Amino acid sequence: MNIGRNLSGVRCGDTTARFRLCCSSLRLSLFLFTLFSLMPASAMSQTDKSLDRAKAIIKAAPIIDGHNDLAWEIRTSKTAPFDVDAYDLRQTTPGHTDFARLAAGGIGGQFWSIYVPGEVKDSGYAKIQLEEFDIARRFIAKYPDKFTLALTAADIEAANKAGRIASLLGMEGGHAIENSLGALRMYYDLGARYMTLTHNVTLDWADAALDKPVHSGLTAFGREVVLEMNRLGMMVDLSHVSPGVMSDALDVTQSPVIFSHSSARALVDFPRNIPDSILARMPKNGGVVMVTFVPAFVSTEVMQWEKKAGDWKPVGVAETDTAAVKAQREEWLKANPSPKATLSQVADHIDHVKKVAGADHVGIGSDFDGIDTTPTGLEDVSTFPALFAELIRRGWSDEDLKKLARYNVLRVLKANEQVAAQLQKTKRPSVQTIQQLDGAAAQAVP
Ligand SMILES: [Zn+2]
């Protein structure tokens, strides 16, 4: 789930977006066909060799992807919202994810995002959050020959040994706990193994990357949330939070953290991306940065275009004249087509995180089904091998690629389990409240 969707005003599953995507794919195929026709035989076999090696590596170390919004995609399906049976993963789906493509992509584990928008005003967050758990738990249960709910690192290994995709749940974001540590504990019991501390809205206890910072990081209650997550063994996910929150969380956490879907700010100056000052702290913390494919986070050109598209206003017509506004918008889009992010740019971010944080602290967090457009070459969950082939051509070792695919995030999950087991020997569930820690006016954030 990303800001790009909001800025461009096009949701995942939108037929226009899909049509654009299909056209792009067709154009890409023609381009590649021409390219390969002109390519010397030696370069072509190099490409094939890299792809073969990538597939072998992924087979030996099936990918654990940090973020996929399939549950939201099903919830918001235009034809059958909430209907897990209608959204048949055994067939080709309209989104980015189905079984054939998961198999081609070499996915061994998936953190399914349990997302609730921070902008919801008409009900409590918990209701939507629980419905999202319900959707994910239902689609995992529907295919017992394909998916296994995984609650531990050992569950992931066991599921893969049995030929299943380990299905993990990750919450997005901390507003869903509605300032309650009791609610946090119940989400853990429902299966959540990470939680982004915020989504795009600043909370009573934490600043979001894309909202106004009002706390300069985490409040005292925010720090208590982190410690309670450590005690539970729920990974602290720092995607979506402000750099101040990243820094405060790294100061207070007793377990390694994750970024389930973020990229590098040194390459694209988007506020959702991670500054080098934070990447440099990952070795000491032991955590993992799972690099995302969100086009606006990966490409400066796309980021700038999305800003322009978001700022666009109709001229000379009333904003309530929806037909005229739509026609004008379509004209504008025709005259200002979106640039495309590329697989190579995603590889640049992975290289950068490796350079600054180290090969032990980088992973993959695609955000498939949470993005309305994709980088060229990374169109859906089947395309991971192409990304690994690119990294092979850039000189990555097999060992580092296996860490990137799987072993870094597995290590972090195991470490969180071990810290939790230790903490639970002496630490009782916290009954602190936001009023006790942050004062009586704590919930009055504008
Ligand atoms: Zn997100």
Residues whose N, C-alpha, C, O or C-beta is under 5 A from the ligand:
A	BS01	ZN	M1 N2
